[in-house]
Amino acid sequence: MATNKQIKSLQLLFDNIKKLQKDVQNLRDLVELALIEETNDDMIDEMFDELSDIKERVDDLRIQTLLNDKYDDVSAILTIHAGAGGTEAQDWVCMLNRMYSMYASKNNFEYAVLDSVEGNDAGLKSITFAIRGDMAYGMLKGEMGVHRLVRISPFDSGNRRHTSFASVEVIPELNKGSDIKINNDDLRIDTYHSSGAGGQSVNKTESAIRITHIPTGIVVTCQNERSQLQNREMALKILTGKLIALQQEQEHKSLQDLKGEVKKIEWGSQIRSYVFCPYTMVKDHRTLYETSDVNGVMDGEIQPFINQYLKSMKVNND
């Protein structure tokens, strides 16, 4: 199954490269023709447009070749938690959730909410959702970290500027057969009434699931599937992803120790700032890539940030 999927992905990549080679040759022929014949402005504009399109496709293919880590080709599960900032931070969770859902839509990924906890007055304390599609995890794994918001708060009658934080966790969504084996004796499974939207029937049965992995203390919940069994299966998927992320973090620390570089990986490591006031800017603090198009970013235009992160990781690992 996994081999067939890999073959399909490689075939698609090969077909795209062949088509790109053909289009490059066609453009080259067109340029050579323009050098010996008189051309008008429309034809020149057409050639520049074609060149720009080819460059964009080359960049896309280059990014695809960077997605070669073990779990890059699978779907992703993201969890956003409100940090410091109270109601403002809980609203920031909603804003980030919308940003990722729009990114999913723009890239033909499936978006599905798995679990959420509403805020006290507004927004969300946390939300967990899946973004499903080929290479979703590979694309989104660099979003993990703390995201900082600076804006005039709509919840402040004095129109003062507030700074809020939210953490984004990204794990791979894996089906059965992964390298991680979970011992049932290591699990404590609790059921409870779902608390989300769904009408009067939502609280009639204890369909929501909470699983605690006793050795690590990791707790996962799921309440948005239709049945307790489906919620349990999804919660186990989330737990598997979290255990893999923990394993990767431990391997990373061991590698850094071998290299003689001891760097703390802390929860509060800020990766990106979104500034709405006194100026508009979104800046990634790892790659230093930035844009003034805050509204575009909040509407899901985060691919340039993703591309820059993947390129920087390639450089750092070489």
C-alpha positions, 0 to 999 in steps of 0.5 A: 500500500505504502509502496504503491503510494510512493510509486504514484507520487514519483510517477506524478513528479516524473510526469510534471518534470517531462511536461516542464521540459517540453514547455521549456523547449517550446519557449526556447523555440519561440525566443529563437523565432523572435530573434529572426523575425519581427515580433510585436509587444503582445508576443513579447509579453506572452513570452515573459508570462510563460517564463514567469509560469515556468519559474514558478513551476520549477520552484514548486518542483524544487520544494517537492524534492525537499519533502523526503523525510520519513513522514512527509508524504502523509496527512497532518494533524494540527492543534492550536492552543491559546497562550498568554492574552486571555480572550484576545489569545483565544480569538487569535486561535480562531484567526489561525484556525481560519488561516490554516483552513483557507490554506487547505482549501487553496491547496486542495487539501481536506480540512476536518475539525477533530476536537475543540474547547470553547473560550470563556467569553469568545474564541477557542482555548484550543482546537485540533484539526486534520489537514489531509492530502499528499505531502500535507505534513511535509508542507506544514511541519514547519508551522510548529511553534509559537505564533505572536499577534500584535494588534488593536484589540477589538475586546478593549474599549480603550482601543489599546494595542495588545500582544497575544500568543498561540502555540501550534503543534503539528504531527503526522496522521498515521494509519495502522502499521506505523513503527510506534507500537502502543501497549494497551496496558499503558493507556487510561481511556475515559469517556465524557459527553461531547460539548461542541455544536450538534444540537440536543443529541450531542450530550445524550451519550458519552461519545467523547474520548480522552486517552492518557498515555501513562508512561509519557503523560500525553493526553489526547481527546477527540469528540467530533467524530460520529461515534465513540468508536470513531473518536477512540480510533482518531484519538489513537491516531493523534496519540501515535503522531504525538509519540512519533513527534516525541521520538523525533525530538529525542533523536534530534537532541541526541544528534545535537549532543553528538555534534557538541551543540546543546540547544534547548527546545523550549515551548516558548520558542517564537517562530513568527510574528503577525503585526497589524499595528502600528504597521503591517508585517508578518515575519518568520524569525527563523528564515527572516522572510517577511511580507507586508500583506497581512490580510493575504497571509490571514487568508491562507497565503502562507506558502512562501513562508513554508517554502523558505522554511523548507529551503533553510532546513535543506541548507542547514542539513547539508 
